[in-house]
Amino acid sequence: MSADLIERVQRRLVRDGAAPTSTALATAIRAESAGLLSDAELLRLIRLLQRELVGSGPLSELLADPATTDVVVNGPDDVRVDRGHGWEATDIRFPDDAAVARLARRLATAAGRRLDDACPWVDARLADGSRLHAVLAPVAATGTSVSLRVLRPVRHDLTTLAATGTLPGVTREVLAGIVAARLAFLVSGGTGSGKTTLLAALLAALPPDERVVTVEDAEELRPPHPHLVRLVARPANVEGAGAVVLRDLVRQALRMRPDRIVVGEVRGLEVVDLLAALNTGHDGGAGTVHANTAADVPARIEALAALGGVGRSAVHAQLAGAVQIVLHMTRGAAGRELVEIAVLQRGSDGLVSAVPAVRRGVPVARGAAVLATVLADRGVGVPW
């Protein structure tokens, strides 16, 4: 079987929106084959294509490991896994880059997405909830690159996170106070630092009579809350139509009578709508944002808002009214940790800055006093 036939069958399945069942494969093979095929030859091709188009092939064992969080293929001879303690090399090898490309296309097809020379990268969600990112060579100069993030159906609450060391010192009690006071917050940190895990645990701690609407670019948040509505963005199909972007969903969430609006990851123009939403009486909203430190969050929000044409003074005025708290996560050798809780304050120059209130579970004098005042203003006691 030629690689060209495999690629043509993959494209046809994506175009038709068909799963790689025996019937769909038989139809695609007949349509893409140059001549007539005997029943025996057709059956042989179907079996070969099922091996090519179904499952994650040599990566299956790694993905099945409950400790695995990420698997990456950097090239035919470089497959690595992260089991929570950094990248580890594996002994898995592919015959050549074409085999890696076939795996990438197979996974993209399973997600209903296109991956070929005309569209050499894909960012998609697989049926089991895992996130796929792949880039074909020669755009990936070192060879076809595949990245898989495994999303386990594990639900963490604040008690569990405190027991595992993610919430040191008085951190857990401070978080309970932030939830009770309905303070709006942003969870910041790098990729894989545990932002979504912490956010889900905080949402699980919300009162059960509150209506929570979450908006995400890729479905990750599944907190065990009894009154939850989840909105997920949708990419365009292979014809380039049907896209539903995060910014539109934030606007729709406002019409759904939410008690709290949560944006899974703020990374574009939707920050403008989120800030506007949190300035319209929706207390206790939340989101996550990539940032190096809590102190960098105001500048990060400013940069994202600038993409939407919002000026510096306007975005800082919006931010001051919309968000009160920043929770910063890091990931080190000891694991994921909420290293800082900061209070956002607007200075005399009109700009918002993050004032540290708790570092590694220990109150920091100036910021702790500010946080105590904010909590007291909403009738919540100080946890230290």
Secondary structure as UniProt FT lines:
FT   HELIX           3..16
FT   HELIX           22..32
FT   HELIX           39..53
FT   HELIX           57..59
FT   HELIX           60..64
FT   TURN            66..67
FT   STRAND          70..75
FT   TURN            76..77
FT   STRAND          78..82
FT   STRAND          87..89
FT   HELIX           97..110
FT   TURN            111..112
FT   STRAND          121..125
FT   TURN            127..128
FT   STRAND          131..135
FT   TURN            137..139
FT   TURN            141..142
FT   STRAND          145..149
FT   HELIX           158..163
FT   TURN            164..165
FT   TURN            169..170
FT   HELIX           171..180
FT   TURN            181..182
FT   STRAND          185..189
FT   TURN            191..192
FT   HELIX           195..204
FT   TURN            208..209
FT   STRAND          212..216
FT   STRAND          228..232
FT   TURN            238..239
FT   HELIX           246..254
FT   STRAND          260..263
FT   HELIX           270..278
FT   TURN            279..281
FT   TURN            283..284
FT   STRAND          286..290
FT   HELIX           294..296
FT   HELIX           297..306
FT   TURN            307..309
FT   HELIX           312..322
FT   STRAND          325..332
FT   TURN            333..334
FT   STRAND          335..346
FT   TURN            348..349
FT   STRAND          352..359
FT   TURN            360..361
FT   STRAND          362..363
FT   HELIX           365..377
FT   TURN            378..379
//
